[in-house]
Amino acid sequence: MKTRKEAVSNRFVKAFERLGIQSLKAIPEMTNPSFSSVPFPKSASVLSKRDFAQTLIRRWVWKMVIATLALMAVGSATRVMNAGLACPDWPLCYGQLVPTAQMNLQVFLEWFHRLDASLIGLMAIGLVGLCAWYRQVLPTWLPWASLGALFLIVVQGLLGGLTVIELLRFDIVTAHLGTALLFFCALLTIGTALLPYQPTGNAGKLHYLGLAAAVLVYGQSIIGGLVGSRWAAHQCFGFSDLCSVMNTHIFGVVPPTLAVLLLVLVVWRTPALSPWLRGLANTAGLLVIAQIGLGVATFKLRLQVEPLTVAHQSIGAALLGALVCFTVLSLRDFQAQRLATAQS
């Protein structure tokens, strides 16, 4: 004989099917309830609104991710093309929104870099607005995460202004890059957390290994930014100066490389793992190989081929992003595994 709870549950399922919702598995929170603080919906309209809100915000965030990756690539091109001070004032460029009279390649790079950053800032404000509007049907962490992302992009903008005002002072330029990478990681964390992911419960504690690899890659990226902001490679090649800074970056590639390769090996040896996690681990392995190859080519050519330098820094950001996504998904898998163990 069915219990009253089972009868009520069956009526909910039938009601959802009449509304065109064929399976509760299409809803991320139903497959992974531990990841969301939103309780079971009391009506189909609440369910539909929550699904719509999370899909809208997820797509919004992933557009910001792409724009931020492009922003870092343009910023790298701006540096290697000596265009960091092509616009001598801030926030305008030659006192204008669009400096048509002074426009050349260097001015365009710096101007477009600022334009992209401004658009991302507006999108961050929009993200906070969307999270506030739909806060009743969203996980409780999401509005706070959007505020954190907005704070990072505001700091990033202020550091961008200081790089011009302080005439590309190396510590400010390095902090500018570090904040951009943190903002990029924050967006990836939000976007990946909202993906309709189906956990298998077999990831174990892979998220610790993914996080360690991501931290090491972030640190190596900061050292690389310091090499670039101090022009350490050029100084070492030309005057045998600042070679210690460049050598730190060269030998610093070993820890993150070993961490990524260890991650790939453990993932290969883990049975019944989610295809998402396998794909991200394999992507990270390929990216670290490509990154080392680009680094060697850049070093051998003594930074004379600007596209190689830009690609080197962009691949580094993509590698960090793949590790962040892996860490978030493996954490979701671990939470699902822990919930299943608690309920058994």
C-alpha positions in Angstrom: 0.0 0.0 0.0 1.4 3.4 -1.0 2.1 5.9 1.7 0.6 9.4 1.6 4.0 10.8 0.8 4.3 8.6 -2.3 0.8 9.4 -3.5 1.5 13.1 -3.2 4.8 12.7 -5.1 3.1 10.8 -7.9 0.5 13.5 -8.3 3.3 16.1 -8.6 5.0 14.0 -11.3 1.7 13.6 -13.3 1.1 17.3 -13.0 4.5 18.1 -14.3 4.1 15.7 -17.2 0.8 17.4 -18.2 2.7 20.7 -18.3 5.2 19.3 -20.7 8.0 18.5 -18.1 8.7 14.9 -18.9 11.5 14.2 -16.5 12.7 15.8 -13.3 16.3 14.8 -14.3 16.3 17.8 -16.7 16.5 20.0 -13.7 20.0 20.3 -12.2 18.8 20.8 -8.6 16.7 17.6 -8.7 19.8 15.5 -9.7 22.1 17.2 -7.2 19.9 18.7 -4.4 22.9 19.1 -2.1 24.4 21.8 -4.4 21.4 24.1 -4.2 19.8 25.8 -1.2 16.5 26.2 -3.0 13.8 23.9 -1.5 11.6 21.6 -3.6 9.2 23.8 -5.6 5.7 24.1 -4.4 4.2 24.6 -7.9 5.1 24.1 -11.6 5.3 27.9 -12.1 8.0 28.2 -9.4 9.8 25.3 -11.0 9.6 26.9 -14.5 10.8 30.3 -13.2 13.8 28.7 -11.4 14.8 26.8 -14.5 14.5 29.9 -16.7 16.4 32.1 -14.2 19.3 29.7 -13.9 19.5 29.1 -17.6 19.5 32.9 -18.3 22.2 33.6 -15.7 24.3 30.7 -16.8 24.3 31.8 -20.4 25.0 35.4 -19.3 28.0 34.3 -17.3 29.5 32.2 -20.1 29.3 35.1 -22.4 31.3 37.1 -19.8 33.8 34.3 -19.6 34.5 34.5 -23.4 34.7 38.3 -23.2 37.1 38.1 -20.3 39.4 35.6 -22.1 39.4 38.0 -25.1 40.1 40.9 -22.8 43.2 39.2 -21.4 44.4 38.3 -24.9 44.0 41.9 -26.1 45.8 43.1 -22.9 48.7 40.8 -23.7 48.8 42.1 -27.2 48.7 45.6 -25.8 51.8 44.9 -23.7 53.9 43.1 -26.3 53.1 45.9 -28.8 54.3 48.6 -26.3 50.8 50.1 -26.5 50.1 50.3 -22.8 50.6 54.1 -22.8 49.2 54.7 -26.3 46.3 56.5 -24.6 48.1 58.9 -22.3 45.0 59.7 -20.2 42.4 57.7 -18.4 39.5 56.8 -18.5 39.2 58.6 -21.9 41.7 58.4 -24.7 43.2 61.7 -25.8 40.2 63.2 -24.0 37.7 61.5 -26.3 35.5 58.4 -26.2 36.8 57.5 -29.7 40.2 59.1 -30.7 39.6 59.0 -34.4 42.4 61.6 -35.2 45.1 59.7 -33.2 43.9 56.2 -34.2 46.7 53.7 -35.2 47.3 50.1 -34.2 48.8 50.8 -30.8 46.0 53.3 -29.9 43.4 50.9 -31.2 44.7 48.1 -29.0 44.7 50.2 -25.8 41.3 51.8 -26.7 39.7 48.4 -27.5 41.1 46.9 -24.4 39.4 49.6 -22.3 36.2 49.2 -24.4 36.0 45.5 -23.7 36.7 46.0 -20.0 33.9 48.6 -19.8 31.4 46.2 -21.5 32.4 43.4 -19.1 31.9 45.8 -16.2 28.4 46.6 -17.4 27.7 42.9 -17.8 28.9 42.4 -14.2 26.4 45.0 -13.0 23.7 43.3 -15.1 24.6 39.9 -13.5 24.1 41.4 -10.0 20.8 42.8 -11.2 19.6 39.5 -12.5 20.6 37.7 -9.4 18.8 40.2 -7.2 15.6 40.0 -9.4 15.4 36.2 -9.3 16.9 35.8 -5.8 13.8 34.0 -4.5 14.3 31.0 -6.9 18.1 31.0 -7.0 20.7 29.2 -4.8 21.5 31.5 -1.8 25.2 31.6 -2.8 24.6 33.0 -6.3 23.7 36.7 -5.5 26.8 36.8 -3.2 29.0 35.3 -5.8 27.8 37.9 -8.4 28.7 40.7 -5.9 32.1 39.2 -5.5 32.6 39.2 -9.3 31.5 42.8 -9.5 34.0 43.8 -6.7 36.8 42.1 -8.6 36.0 43.8 -11.9 35.8 47.2 -10.1 39.3 46.6 -8.6 40.5 45.5 -12.0 39.3 48.7 -13.6 41.0 50.8 -10.9 44.2 49.0 -11.4 43.9 49.5 -15.1 43.7 53.2 -14.5 46.7 53.1 -12.2 48.8 51.4 -14.8 48.4 54.4 -17.0 48.7 57.0 -14.3 51.8 55.4 -12.8 53.3 54.8 -16.2 53.2 51.0 -16.3 54.7 50.4 -12.8 55.5 46.7 -12.8 53.8 45.8 -9.5 50.6 47.5 -10.6 50.7 45.8 -14.0 51.2 42.4 -12.3 48.4 43.0 -9.9 46.2 44.0 -12.8 46.8 40.6 -14.4 46.4 38.7 -11.2 43.0 40.4 -10.6 41.9 39.6 -14.1 42.7 35.9 -13.6 40.8 35.9 -10.3 37.8 37.5 -12.0 38.0 34.9 -14.8 38.1 32.1 -12.2 35.1 33.5 -10.4 33.0 33.6 -13.5 34.1 30.0 -14.4 33.1 28.9 -10.9 29.7 30.4 -11.2 29.1 29.2 -14.8 30.3 25.6 -14.0 28.3 25.4 -10.8 25.1 26.2 -12.8 25.7 23.6 -15.5 23.1 20.7 -15.7 25.8 18.2 -14.6 25.0 14.6 -13.9 27.4 13.4 -11.2 28.4 9.7 -11.1 29.6 9.8 -7.5 33.0 8.3 -8.4 35.3 11.4 -8.4 36.3 10.9 -4.8 38.6 13.7 -3.7 39.8 14.6 -7.2 38.7 18.2 -6.5 41.7 18.6 -4.1 44.1 17.6 -6.8 42.4 19.9 -9.3 42.5 22.8 -6.9 46.2 22.3 -6.2 47.0 22.2 -9.9 44.9 25.4 -10.5 46.7 27.2 -7.7 50.1 26.3 -9.1 49.2 27.4 -12.6 47.8 30.7 -11.2 51.1 31.3 -9.3 53.1 30.5 -12.5 50.9 32.9 -14.4 51.7 35.7 -11.9 55.4 35.0 -12.2 55.0 35.2 -16.0 53.2 38.5 -15.6 56.1 39.8 -13.5 58.5 38.7 -16.2 56.5 40.6 -18.7 55.9 43.7 -16.7 59.6 44.1 -15.8 60.6 43.1 -19.3 62.9 40.6 -17.6 63.5 38.4 -20.6 64.6 41.4 -22.8 66.8 42.7 -19.9 68.4 39.3 -19.5 69.0 38.7 -23.2 70.3 42.2 -23.8 72.1 43.2 -20.6 72.3 40.0 -18.4 70.0 41.8 -15.9 67.0 40.4 -14.1 67.9 36.9 -15.2 66.8 35.6 -11.8 63.3 36.7 -12.5 63.2 35.0 -15.8 64.8 31.8 -14.5 62.2 31.7 -11.7 59.5 31.5 -14.4 61.4 28.9 -16.4 62.1 26.5 -13.5 58.7 27.4 -12.0 57.0 25.5 -14.8 57.9 22.1 -13.2 55.5 22.0 -10.2 52.3 22.9 -12.2 53.3 20.6 -15.1 53.7 17.7 -12.7 50.5 18.5 -10.9 48.5 18.6 -14.2 50.1 15.3 -15.5 49.4 13.6 -12.1 45.8 14.8 -12.4 45.5 13.3 -15.9 47.0 10.0 -14.7 44.6 9.7 -11.8 41.6 10.5 -13.9 42.6 7.8 -16.4 42.9 5.3 -13.6 39.6 6.2 -12.0 36.7 4.0 -13.3 33.2 5.1 -14.2 34.1 8.8 -14.1 32.0 11.5 -15.7 32.9 12.2 -19.4 32.9 15.9 -18.4 35.7 15.3 -15.9 37.7 13.1 -18.3 37.3 15.6 -21.1 38.5 18.5 -18.9 41.5 16.6 -17.5 42.5 15.6 -21.1 42.1 19.2 -22.2 44.3 20.4 -19.3 47.0 17.9 -20.3 46.9 19.0 -23.9 47.0 22.6 -22.9 50.0 22.2 -20.6 51.9 20.5 -23.4 51.0 23.3 -25.9 51.9 25.9 -23.2 55.4 24.4 -22.7 55.9 24.3 -26.5 54.9 27.9 -26.9 57.1 28.9 -24.0 60.1 27.2 -25.5 59.4 28.7 -29.0 59.0 32.2 -27.4 62.3 31.8 -25.5 64.2 30.5 -28.5 63.0 33.3 -30.7 63.8 35.8 -27.9 60.2 37.2 -27.8 60.6 38.6 -31.3 57.3 37.0 -32.6 54.5 38.9 -30.8 51.7 36.4 -31.7 53.6 33.6 -30.0 53.8 35.6 -26.8 50.1 36.5 -26.9 49.2 32.8 -27.6 51.5 31.7 -24.7 49.6 33.9 -22.2 46.2 33.1 -23.6 46.8 29.3 -23.4 48.0 29.8 -19.9 44.6 31.4 -19.0 42.7 28.6 -20.8 44.7 26.0 -18.8 43.8 27.7 -15.6 40.1 27.8 -16.7 40.0 24.1 -17.5 41.4 23.3 -14.1 38.9 25.5 -12.3 36.0 23.9 -14.2 37.4 20.4 -13.4 37.6 21.4 -9.7 34.0 22.6 -9.5 32.5 19.6 -11.3 34.6 17.1 -9.2 33.4 18.9 -6.1 29.8 18.6 -7.2 30.5 14.9 -7.8 32.0 14.5 -4.4 29.0 16.2 -2.8 26.6 13.9 -4.6 28.6 10.9 -3.4 28.6 12.1 0.2 24.8 12.7 0.0 24.2 9.2 -1.4 26.3 7.7 1.4 24.4 9.6 4.0 21.1 8.4 2.7 22.1 4.8 2.4 
